[in-house]
Amino acid sequence: MAKKDKTHVSETPATQLLKAHQVAFTEHPYDYVEHGGTAESAKQLGLDEHAVVKTLVMQDQDAKPLIVLMHGDCTVSTKNLARQIGAKSVEPCKPEVAQRHSGYLVGGTSPFGVRKQMPVYIEQSILDLPRIAINGGRRGFLVQLQPRVCVELLGAQPVQCALAQ
């Protein structure tokens, strides 16, 4: 039986979008662990969890979806986020709702190549990092790229809503 090649991952809507826009990125597959989160992927790939960015699908008081890109070792202050984006409130979407909006399974959500256009907000300090690892559109698969790609390609708006875990 052929050994599974861990260095190549088949294309996802995210990698297709990145390639179409000629974005330089590297692929980093790892063994997905249910509820392992960014701590698990950072450990397996030897990365700083602060540079592993999670893609969170949230919604405002009118159930309008939005994406928040946050450091792996931080949580989102929904109160601060709501105030900065002019919403009354913001809360995480239920997993099945997030999946319907993004087209990705929770745990494999990428901000690139989502099913439904949504506003994207990025924690401002992420933009200070030289490179980030972010989900590539499948559980157990991160891509590394420059954080400015999130602003250039997604129109991500910087916000300050990080809370240390």
VMD Tcl script that draws the C-alpha trace (Angstrom):
set ca {
  {0.00 0.00 0.00}
  {1.34 3.45 -0.92}
  {2.32 5.73 1.91}
  {0.26 8.89 2.16}
  {2.30 11.90 1.05}
  {2.13 14.43 3.90}
  {3.87 17.18 1.89}
  {1.19 17.61 -0.78}
  {-2.41 18.50 -0.10}
  {-5.07 18.57 -2.80}
  {-6.41 21.98 -3.72}
  {-9.12 23.70 -1.72}
  {-11.16 26.79 -2.65}
  {-8.67 28.71 -0.45}
  {-5.53 27.51 -2.25}
  {-7.21 27.99 -5.63}
  {-7.95 31.63 -4.74}
  {-4.41 32.22 -3.45}
  {-2.88 30.71 -6.62}
  {-5.24 32.68 -8.88}
  {-3.99 35.89 -7.23}
  {-0.35 34.70 -7.37}
  {0.05 34.84 -3.59}
  {3.22 33.21 -2.27}
  {2.33 30.63 0.38}
  {3.63 27.35 1.79}
  {1.48 24.31 2.68}
  {1.66 22.73 6.13}
  {-0.43 19.60 6.67}
  {-0.70 18.15 10.19}
  {-2.72 15.46 11.94}
  {-6.06 17.06 12.81}
  {-7.18 16.50 16.41}
  {-10.84 17.17 17.30}
  {-10.98 20.25 19.59}
  {-7.17 20.52 19.41}
  {-7.33 24.06 18.04}
  {-4.37 26.25 17.26}
  {-2.38 24.89 20.22}
  {-2.35 21.44 18.62}
  {-1.45 22.62 15.12}
  {1.27 24.95 16.47}
  {2.75 22.10 18.53}
  {2.76 19.64 15.64}
  {4.23 22.14 13.16}
  {6.70 23.71 15.60}
  {5.11 27.16 15.29}
  {4.44 29.92 17.80}
  {0.71 29.74 18.56}
  {0.60 33.57 18.48}
  {1.43 33.41 14.74}
  {-1.22 30.73 14.05}
  {-4.32 32.70 13.11}
  {-7.79 31.30 13.64}
  {-10.70 32.13 11.34}
  {-13.87 32.73 13.35}
  {-17.31 33.07 11.76}
  {-19.45 35.35 13.92}
  {-22.66 37.30 13.50}
  {-24.05 40.65 14.59}
  {-27.39 41.36 16.28}
  {-29.18 41.02 12.92}
  {-27.58 37.58 12.28}
  {-25.39 39.11 9.53}
  {-22.23 36.99 9.30}
  {-18.69 38.31 9.57}
  {-15.22 36.82 9.85}
  {-12.71 37.64 12.59}
  {-9.04 36.68 12.23}
  {-7.47 36.29 15.67}
  {-4.17 35.12 17.18}
  {-4.37 31.45 18.14}
  {-3.46 32.20 21.74}
  {-6.10 34.94 22.18}
  {-9.87 35.18 22.32}
  {-12.15 37.84 20.86}
  {-13.69 40.51 23.05}
  {-17.08 40.55 21.33}
  {-17.98 43.73 23.23}
  {-14.89 45.59 21.91}
  {-15.41 44.18 18.41}
  {-19.08 45.23 18.31}
  {-18.18 48.76 19.43}
  {-15.46 49.09 16.76}
  {-17.60 47.84 13.87}
  {-20.71 49.78 14.88}
  {-22.79 46.75 15.87}
  {-25.01 46.38 18.96}
  {-23.61 42.92 19.63}
  {-21.46 40.19 18.10}
  {-21.49 36.48 18.92}
  {-20.01 33.30 17.42}
  {-22.19 31.49 14.89}
  {-23.35 27.96 15.69}
  {-21.09 25.45 13.86}
  {-23.75 24.49 11.30}
  {-24.48 28.17 10.55}
  {-20.76 28.97 10.23}
  {-20.39 26.04 7.83}
  {-23.33 27.22 5.73}
  {-21.86 30.75 5.44}
  {-18.24 29.75 4.81}
  {-18.61 26.46 2.95}
  {-15.96 24.97 5.24}
  {-16.18 22.52 8.14}
  {-15.53 24.09 11.53}
  {-11.88 23.34 12.31}
  {-11.07 23.76 8.62}
  {-12.39 27.27 7.99}
  {-10.24 29.53 5.84}
  {-11.01 33.19 5.21}
  {-10.03 32.60 1.57}
  {-12.51 31.14 -0.91}
  {-15.57 31.35 1.34}
  {-18.99 30.52 -0.07}
  {-20.62 33.79 0.99}
  {-18.97 37.24 0.89}
  {-18.67 38.54 4.45}
  {-16.84 41.49 5.99}
  {-13.47 40.41 7.41}
  {-11.86 41.91 10.51}
  {-8.27 41.21 11.51}
  {-6.71 41.78 14.93}
  {-4.37 44.70 14.23}
  {-1.31 43.14 15.90}
  {-1.44 40.21 13.44}
  {-0.35 42.67 10.74}
  {2.91 43.27 12.69}
  {3.98 39.62 12.28}
  {6.37 38.73 9.42}
  {4.40 35.56 8.52}
  {1.27 33.86 9.75}
  {-0.10 30.34 9.52}
  {-3.81 30.26 8.70}
  {-6.21 27.52 7.73}
  {-5.93 26.45 4.12}
  {-9.51 25.23 3.79}
  {-9.37 21.76 5.30}
  {-8.99 20.29 8.77}
  {-5.33 19.50 9.37}
  {-4.02 21.98 6.79}
  {-2.44 25.41 7.36}
  {-0.84 27.75 4.84}
  {1.87 30.24 5.74}
  {1.86 33.66 4.12}
  {2.40 37.34 4.82}
  {-0.42 38.82 6.91}
  {-0.88 41.80 4.55}
  {-2.45 39.31 2.08}
  {-5.52 39.30 4.34}
  {-5.92 43.06 3.85}
  {-5.01 43.08 0.14}
  {-7.08 40.07 -0.92}
  {-9.94 40.07 1.59}
  {-10.20 43.76 2.42}
  {-9.74 42.81 6.08}
  {-10.23 45.79 8.38}
  {-7.90 46.05 11.39}
  {-9.58 46.00 14.81}
  {-8.33 45.75 18.40}
  {-10.36 43.11 20.23}
  {-7.83 40.51 21.42}
  {-7.98 39.12 24.95}
  {-5.15 36.97 26.26}
  {-6.33 33.48 27.14}
}
mol new
graphics top color blue
foreach p $ca { graphics top sphere $p radius 0.5 }
foreach p [lrange $ca 0 end-1] q [lrange $ca 1 end] { graphics top cylinder $p $q radius 0.2 }
display resetview
